[in-house]
Amino acid sequence: METLAKSMDTVSELYRLTEKFPTSERFNLINQINRAAVSIPSNIAEGAGRNSDKDFLRFLAIAHASMYEVETQLIISKNLGYISEMELNRMSDMLAERRKISYVFQQKLRSKF
């Protein structure tokens, strides 16, 4: 499933990015970003394992929202000087692509109802 594979790639990218953050952020922003990032593929996988398209759709919506959460945290990180504008733009573009894939998939599921 393309959505799941790409979201796992995003997690890896975000982990690499947050490795550069100050250690003082280890239990704050780093933890928040990484947890929100991990929740994206986790919710997609859990939804796929459900026995109903409605459940799957609900979990995809949660994953979709987590992508916005991560992006907000990255903007905060940029404002605090932890990442550059270029890094923010690269990750924002990646998240936007993932959201589009997720949205299209959600629309396909909705059309079944």
Phi and psi restraints in degrees (value plus and minus 20) as a CYANA .aco file:
   2 GLU   PHI     -78.9   -38.9
   2 GLU   PSI     -61.9   -21.9
   3 THR   PHI     -80.0   -40.0
   3 THR   PSI     -64.8   -24.8
   4 LEU   PHI     -87.8   -47.8
   4 LEU   PSI     -66.6   -26.6
   5 ALA   PHI     -81.4   -41.4
   5 ALA   PSI     -65.4   -25.4
   6 LYS   PHI     -87.7   -47.7
   6 LYS   PSI     -55.1   -15.1
   7 SER   PHI     -89.1   -49.1
   7 SER   PSI     -52.8   -12.8
   8 MET   PHI     -88.8   -48.8
   8 MET   PSI     -56.0   -16.0
   9 ASP   PHI     -81.8   -41.8
   9 ASP   PSI     -59.1   -19.1
  10 THR   PHI     -82.3   -42.3
  10 THR   PSI     -61.4   -21.4
  11 VAL   PHI     -78.7   -38.7
  11 VAL   PSI     -66.8   -26.8
  12 SER   PHI     -79.8   -39.8
  12 SER   PSI     -63.8   -23.8
  13 GLU   PHI     -81.4   -41.4
  13 GLU   PSI     -62.7   -22.7
  14 LEU   PHI     -88.4   -48.4
  14 LEU   PSI     -58.3   -18.3
  15 TYR   PHI     -81.1   -41.1
  15 TYR   PSI     -63.9   -23.9
  16 ARG   PHI     -82.3   -42.3
  16 ARG   PSI     -59.9   -19.9
  17 LEU   PHI     -85.7   -45.7
  17 LEU   PSI     -65.0   -25.0
  18 THR   PHI     -94.2   -54.2
  18 THR   PSI     -34.0     6.0
  19 GLU   PHI     -81.1   -41.1
  19 GLU   PSI     -44.4    -4.4
  20 LYS   PHI    -105.7   -65.7
  20 LYS   PSI     -28.0    12.0
  21 PHE   PHI     -89.1   -49.1
  21 PHE   PSI     136.9   176.9
  22 PRO   PHI     -82.1   -42.1
  22 PRO   PSI     125.6   165.6
  23 THR   PHI     -81.6   -41.6
  23 THR   PSI     -42.9    -2.9
  24 SER   PHI     -83.9   -43.9
  24 SER   PSI     -38.1     1.9
  25 GLU   PHI    -114.3   -74.3
  25 GLU   PSI     -16.7    23.3
  26 ARG   PHI     -74.2   -34.2
  26 ARG   PSI     -62.1   -22.1
  27 PHE   PHI    -120.5   -80.5
  27 PHE   PSI     -12.0    28.0
  28 ASN   PHI    -136.0   -96.0
  28 ASN   PSI    -122.1   -82.1
  29 LEU   PHI     -85.0   -45.0
  29 LEU   PSI     -61.2   -21.2
  30 ILE   PHI     -78.5   -38.5
  30 ILE   PSI     -68.3   -28.3
  31 ASN   PHI     -81.4   -41.4
  31 ASN   PSI     -63.6   -23.6
  32 GLN   PHI     -82.0   -42.0
  32 GLN   PSI     -66.6   -26.6
  33 ILE   PHI     -84.3   -44.3
  33 ILE   PSI     -68.2   -28.2
  34 ASN   PHI     -85.3   -45.3
  34 ASN   PSI     -59.7   -19.7
  35 ARG   PHI     -86.4   -46.4
  35 ARG   PSI     -63.4   -23.4
  36 ALA   PHI     -84.7   -44.7
  36 ALA   PSI     -59.0   -19.0
  37 ALA   PHI     -84.5   -44.5
  37 ALA   PSI     -65.3   -25.3
  38 VAL   PHI     -84.5   -44.5
  38 VAL   PSI     -50.6   -10.6
  39 SER   PHI     -87.3   -47.3
  39 SER   PSI     -42.2    -2.2
  40 ILE   PHI     -84.4   -44.4
  40 ILE   PSI     -82.2   -42.2
  41 PRO   PHI     -87.8   -47.8
  41 PRO   PSI     -48.5    -8.5
  42 SER   PHI     -83.1   -43.1
  42 SER   PSI     -64.3   -24.3
  43 ASN   PHI     -89.3   -49.3
  43 ASN   PSI     -56.4   -16.4
  44 ILE   PHI     -83.2   -43.2
  44 ILE   PSI     -65.9   -25.9
  45 ALA   PHI     -84.5   -44.5
  45 ALA   PSI     -63.9   -23.9
  46 GLU   PHI     -83.2   -43.2
  46 GLU   PSI     -62.1   -22.1
  47 GLY   PHI     -83.2   -43.2
  47 GLY   PSI     -58.9   -18.9
  48 ALA   PHI     -84.8   -44.8
  48 ALA   PSI     -48.9    -8.9
  49 GLY   PHI    -101.9   -61.9
  49 GLY   PSI     -26.9    13.1
  50 ARG   PHI     -97.6   -57.6
  50 ARG   PSI     140.8   180.8
  51 ASN   PHI    -115.4   -75.4
  51 ASN   PSI      -5.6    34.4
  52 SER   PHI    -162.6  -122.6
  52 SER   PSI     125.1   165.1
  53 ASP   PHI     -84.8   -44.8
  53 ASP   PSI     -52.9   -12.9
  54 LYS   PHI     -84.5   -44.5
  54 LYS   PSI     -63.1   -23.1
  55 ASP   PHI     -83.2   -43.2
  55 ASP   PSI     -64.3   -24.3
  56 PHE   PHI     -79.1   -39.1
  56 PHE   PSI     -64.0   -24.0
  57 LEU   PHI     -79.7   -39.7
  57 LEU   PSI     -61.6   -21.6
  58 ARG   PHI     -83.0   -43.0
  58 ARG   PSI     -62.9   -22.9
  59 PHE   PHI     -90.4   -50.4
  59 PHE   PSI     -54.2   -14.2
  60 LEU   PHI     -83.7   -43.7
  60 LEU   PSI     -58.0   -18.0
  61 ALA   PHI     -84.6   -44.6
  61 ALA   PSI     -58.6   -18.6
  62 ILE   PHI     -85.1   -45.1
  62 ILE   PSI     -64.4   -24.4
  63 ALA   PHI     -81.4   -41.4
  63 ALA   PSI     -61.3   -21.3
  64 HIS   PHI     -79.5   -39.5
  64 HIS   PSI     -65.2   -25.2
  65 ALA   PHI     -85.0   -45.0
  65 ALA   PSI     -56.0   -16.0
  66 SER   PHI     -83.7   -43.7
  66 SER   PSI     -50.6   -10.6
  67 MET   PHI     -84.4   -44.4
  67 MET   PSI     -59.8   -19.8
  68 TYR   PHI     -87.4   -47.4
  68 TYR   PSI     -58.0   -18.0
  69 GLU   PHI     -79.7   -39.7
  69 GLU   PSI     -67.2   -27.2
  70 VAL   PHI     -81.0   -41.0
  70 VAL   PSI     -63.7   -23.7
  71 GLU   PHI     -82.2   -42.2
  71 GLU   PSI     -60.3   -20.3
  72 THR   PHI     -81.6   -41.6
  72 THR   PSI     -62.7   -22.7
  73 GLN   PHI     -86.3   -46.3
  73 GLN   PSI     -53.0   -13.0
  74 LEU   PHI     -89.8   -49.8
  74 LEU   PSI     -56.4   -16.4
  75 ILE   PHI     -83.3   -43.3
  75 ILE   PSI     -63.2   -23.2
  76 ILE   PHI     -80.3   -40.3
  76 ILE   PSI     -62.7   -22.7
  77 SER   PHI     -81.1   -41.1
  77 SER   PSI     -60.8   -20.8
  78 LYS   PHI     -86.2   -46.2
  78 LYS   PSI     -62.4   -22.4
  79 ASN   PHI     -82.7   -42.7
  79 ASN   PSI     -49.4    -9.4
  80 LEU   PHI    -106.2   -66.2
  80 LEU   PSI     -23.7    16.3
  81 GLY   PHI      64.1   104.1
  81 GLY   PSI      -4.2    35.8
  82 TYR   PHI    -103.7   -63.7
  82 TYR   PSI     -47.1    -7.1
  83 ILE   PHI    -153.3  -113.3
  83 ILE   PSI     138.1   178.1
  84 SER   PHI    -105.5   -65.5
  84 SER   PSI     147.7   187.7
  85 GLU   PHI     -79.4   -39.4
  85 GLU   PSI     -60.2   -20.2
  86 MET   PHI     -83.8   -43.8
  86 MET   PSI     -62.5   -22.5
  87 GLU   PHI     -85.5   -45.5
  87 GLU   PSI     -61.4   -21.4
  88 LEU   PHI     -80.6   -40.6
  88 LEU   PSI     -66.8   -26.8
  89 ASN   PHI     -82.7   -42.7
  89 ASN   PSI     -61.4   -21.4
  90 ARG   PHI     -82.4   -42.4
  90 ARG   PSI     -66.1   -26.1
  91 MET   PHI     -91.0   -51.0
  91 MET   PSI     -57.0   -17.0
  92 SER   PHI     -83.1   -43.1
  92 SER   PSI     -61.2   -21.2
  93 ASP   PHI     -83.5   -43.5
  93 ASP   PSI     -61.8   -21.8
  94 MET   PHI     -82.8   -42.8
  94 MET   PSI     -65.6   -25.6
  95 LEU   PHI     -85.1   -45.1
  95 LEU   PSI     -58.7   -18.7
  96 ALA   PHI     -82.6   -42.6
  96 ALA   PSI     -60.9   -20.9
  97 GLU   PHI     -82.7   -42.7
  97 GLU   PSI     -63.4   -23.4
  98 ARG   PHI     -84.3   -44.3
  98 ARG   PSI     -59.1   -19.1
  99 ARG   PHI     -84.4   -44.4
  99 ARG   PSI     -59.7   -19.7
 100 LYS   PHI     -82.4   -42.4
 100 LYS   PSI     -65.1   -25.1
 101 ILE   PHI     -80.3   -40.3
 101 ILE   PSI     -65.5   -25.5
 102 SER   PHI     -82.3   -42.3
 102 SER   PSI     -62.7   -22.7
 103 TYR   PHI     -82.5   -42.5
 103 TYR   PSI     -66.4   -26.4
 104 VAL   PHI     -80.5   -40.5
 104 VAL   PSI     -63.3   -23.3
 105 PHE   PHI     -84.1   -44.1
 105 PHE   PSI     -61.3   -21.3
 106 GLN   PHI     -81.8   -41.8
 106 GLN   PSI     -60.6   -20.6
 107 GLN   PHI     -82.9   -42.9
 107 GLN   PSI     -59.8   -19.8
 108 LYS   PHI     -83.1   -43.1
 108 LYS   PSI     -61.9   -21.9
 109 LEU   PHI     -85.5   -45.5
 109 LEU   PSI     -61.9   -21.9
 110 ARG   PHI     -82.1   -42.1
 110 ARG   PSI     -53.5   -13.5
 111 SER   PHI     -87.3   -47.3
 111 SER   PSI     -34.1     5.9
 112 LYS   PHI     -97.4   -57.4
 112 LYS   PSI     -38.2     1.8
